[in-house]
């Protein structure tokens, strides 16, 4: 058997690959209960959001490959938002389920480009936004400067009119 040298760059690369694989197997959980800006190093994390008094979460600059999964741990009636960096935009879909005696669902679709917005809203009012335990939002950057959103919210109010979950 011969000897084969392995350089430091290759060793570092192998360590990084292993760390990334471990991160995918056991994603990071980040508890948030006050205003916070997420880091690019936290991409892939699940954000367990406890809402109380109004506060906001700001995303880092939209860089291809970044992904954040939000889960509402405890809801609230106050206004909460997920905010992009100033030049970044969000497009995608939001669904609002009425969880009262009559169960209805309403959807909002924001197309890339023309209607792109810069915020995901939670619980501004009971008819157009929700924020209950178990509600979710996934934001994925598939193109620089653009986040794609999938939002699932519930409300105890009556759904009426146009949804304003994805908005400026």
C-alpha positions as CSV (number, residue, x, y, z in Angstrom):
1,X,0.0,0.0,0.0
2,X,1.2,3.4,-0.9
3,X,0.7,6.7,1.0
4,X,-1.5,9.5,-0.2
5,X,-1.3,13.0,1.0
6,X,-4.5,14.8,1.8
7,X,-4.2,18.6,1.9
8,X,-5.8,20.9,4.5
9,X,-8.2,22.3,2.0
10,X,-9.6,18.9,1.3
11,X,-9.9,18.1,5.0
12,X,-11.8,21.3,5.6
13,X,-14.1,20.6,2.7
14,X,-14.9,17.1,4.1
15,X,-15.6,18.5,7.5
16,X,-17.9,21.2,6.0
17,X,-19.8,18.5,4.0
18,X,-20.3,16.4,7.2
19,X,-21.5,19.4,9.1
20,X,-24.0,20.3,6.3
21,X,-25.3,16.7,6.2
22,X,-25.7,16.7,10.0
23,X,-27.6,20.0,9.9
24,X,-30.0,18.5,7.3
25,X,-30.7,15.4,9.5
26,X,-31.3,17.5,12.6
27,X,-32.4,21.0,11.7
28,X,-31.7,23.9,14.1
29,X,-34.7,25.2,16.1
30,X,-34.6,28.9,17.0
31,X,-37.0,30.2,19.6
32,X,-38.1,33.8,18.8
33,X,-40.3,35.9,21.1
34,X,-39.1,39.5,20.3
35,X,-37.8,41.5,17.3
36,X,-34.9,39.7,15.7
37,X,-32.9,39.7,12.4
38,X,-32.1,36.2,11.1
39,X,-28.6,35.3,10.0
40,X,-27.6,33.6,6.8
41,X,-25.8,30.9,8.9
42,X,-29.3,30.1,10.3
43,X,-30.6,29.0,6.9
44,X,-32.5,25.7,7.1
45,X,-33.6,26.4,10.7
46,X,-37.1,26.1,12.0
47,X,-38.2,29.4,13.7
48,X,-40.5,28.6,16.7
49,X,-42.2,31.9,17.0
50,X,-44.0,32.8,20.2
51,X,-46.1,35.9,19.5
52,X,-47.0,38.3,22.3
53,X,-46.7,42.1,22.0
54,X,-46.1,43.2,18.4
55,X,-42.6,42.4,17.1
56,X,-41.1,41.5,13.8
57,X,-38.5,39.2,12.2
58,X,-36.2,40.5,9.5
59,X,-34.8,38.2,6.9
60,X,-31.2,38.5,5.7
61,X,-30.5,39.5,2.0
62,X,-32.2,37.0,-0.3
63,X,-29.3,34.7,-1.4
64,X,-30.0,31.6,-3.5
65,X,-30.4,28.6,-1.3
66,X,-31.5,30.3,1.9
67,X,-34.6,28.7,3.6
68,X,-36.5,29.4,6.8
69,X,-39.4,27.5,8.2
70,X,-41.6,29.4,10.6
71,X,-44.0,27.7,13.1
72,X,-46.2,29.7,15.3
73,X,-45.8,28.3,18.8
74,X,-48.1,30.7,20.6
75,X,-50.4,33.1,18.7
76,X,-51.5,36.6,19.6
77,X,-53.8,39.4,18.5
78,X,-51.0,41.9,18.0
79,X,-49.5,42.7,14.6
80,X,-46.4,40.7,13.7
81,X,-44.5,40.7,10.4
82,X,-41.7,38.9,8.6
83,X,-39.8,41.6,6.7
84,X,-37.3,41.4,3.8
85,X,-34.3,43.6,3.2
86,X,-35.3,46.8,1.3
87,X,-34.5,45.6,-2.2
88,X,-35.8,42.0,-1.8
89,X,-39.3,40.9,-2.7
90,X,-41.7,38.0,-1.7
91,X,-44.1,36.2,-4.0
92,X,-46.0,33.0,-3.6
93,X,-49.2,31.8,-1.9
94,X,-51.0,32.3,1.4
95,X,-54.0,30.3,2.7
96,X,-56.3,31.4,5.5
97,X,-58.6,28.9,7.2
98,X,-61.6,30.0,9.2
99,X,-61.6,27.7,12.2
100,X,-65.1,28.7,13.5
101,X,-68.4,26.8,13.2
102,X,-68.4,27.3,9.4
103,X,-65.1,26.3,8.0
104,X,-64.0,28.3,5.0
105,X,-60.7,28.8,3.3
106,X,-59.4,31.7,1.3
107,X,-56.2,32.0,-0.7
108,X,-53.9,34.8,-1.9
109,X,-51.5,34.5,-4.8
110,X,-48.7,37.0,-5.5
111,X,-47.0,36.5,-8.8
112,X,-43.3,37.1,-9.3
113,X,-42.5,40.6,-10.5
114,X,-45.7,42.6,-10.9
115,X,-47.2,42.0,-7.5
116,X,-44.2,41.0,-5.4
117,X,-44.3,42.4,-1.8
118,X,-41.9,42.7,1.1
119,X,-43.8,41.4,4.1
120,X,-45.7,38.4,5.5
121,X,-48.3,39.7,8.0
122,X,-49.8,37.9,11.0
123,X,-52.9,38.8,12.9
124,X,-53.5,42.4,11.7
125,X,-57.3,41.7,11.9
126,X,-59.2,38.5,12.2
127,X,-60.7,38.6,8.7
128,X,-57.6,38.9,6.5
129,X,-54.8,37.5,8.7
130,X,-54.3,34.9,11.3
131,X,-51.8,33.9,14.0
132,X,-52.7,30.7,15.8
133,X,-50.5,28.0,17.3
134,X,-49.5,25.6,14.5
135,X,-49.7,28.2,11.6
136,X,-46.7,27.9,9.3
137,X,-44.7,29.9,6.7
138,X,-41.8,28.7,4.5
139,X,-39.6,31.2,2.7
140,X,-37.1,29.9,0.2
141,X,-34.8,32.0,-2.0
142,X,-34.6,30.5,-5.5
143,X,-33.3,33.6,-7.2
144,X,-31.2,36.4,-5.8
145,X,-33.4,39.1,-4.3
146,X,-36.6,37.0,-4.4
147,X,-38.2,34.9,-1.7
148,X,-40.9,32.3,-2.5
149,X,-43.5,32.0,0.3
150,X,-46.0,29.3,1.3
151,X,-48.1,30.5,4.2
152,X,-50.8,28.6,6.1
153,X,-52.8,30.6,8.7
154,X,-56.0,30.1,10.7
155,X,-58.3,32.7,12.1
156,X,-61.1,32.6,14.7
157,X,-62.9,35.4,12.8
158,X,-65.0,35.3,9.6
159,X,-63.1,35.4,6.4
160,X,-64.2,38.2,4.2
161,X,-62.8,40.2,1.3
162,X,-59.3,40.1,-0.1
163,X,-56.5,38.6,2.0
164,X,-53.6,40.8,3.0
165,X,-51.2,38.2,4.4
166,X,-48.6,38.9,1.7
167,X,-48.4,42.7,1.4
168,X,-46.3,45.8,1.6
